[in-house]
Amino acid sequence: RLVEHYSFYAVFQTPEEYRLISGGKELGTLPIDNLITPGMLLIFSGRRWLILEVLDRDRIIMVSPAKAGVPPLFGGDPGNIHDRVIERMFDILESRHRPIYMDATALELLEEAQCQYAHLRFDPGRIAHLGDKAAVLATKTGSVRTTTLALALRASGFTIQTHDGLLEVFGNDETPPLIEALSAMASGKPLDLFGHSPNLLFEKFHPHLTEGLLQKDALSARLDPDGLAELSRSILR
């Protein structure tokens, strides 16, 4: 039956639409092309939502309103971003260079982005503390390594929101200090990246694979556990 259906021969795979449900009410649908897990935050309809449960095979994400305020409304999903793209992004954010090809509007947006980045006060490190139990980490890496660190921090009990080359990290009374958690990762402490049941179904035939094969596929294509220790050390420097 699989090979007789036209979708078997389709060349392109589009991100799957997940239904978002809060308090028994369906909020809408959202295309998901990155690993997410309960305890992470996502933006939908101009609000921040805490992921409670991911029902991967049913394409359902259970959420509740997050307490972290209301973000601006953005649309679209860039998918997986290469390390070099993020490196270039941070080069631009950390410089005062004004390309001659930019018009007035583009220069205004660039200056706004650079000012917002400077306001976080990463310099000279890569951790900006927002409060006793909240911080922003500048991973300065692409989607694969940033997502790996996000799952590792989630395994340590933190609530995470993933951005391009950045992570918002929120602790609680039961989580270790962030520096302590990063130091443990830098030393090579093993962590269960799949302990909170992240979504693993992305490709066309993923629904036909076992959980073990899905995890192996994620480790080879969407995560970089071997680079976790080095990334943690680079953030702590």
RASUL-V405867 format. One record per helix or strand. SS is the DSSP state (h for helix, s for strand). FROM is the first residue (numbers start at 0). TO is the last residue. Records with the same first field share a line. If there is no record, write none. Layout:
SS: FROM-TO, FROM-TO
This chain:
h: 5-8, 82-92, 103-118, 142-154, 177-185, 205-207, 210-220, 224-235
s: 15-21, 24-31, 39-43, 46-54, 59-64, 126-130, 133-137, 158-161, 165-169
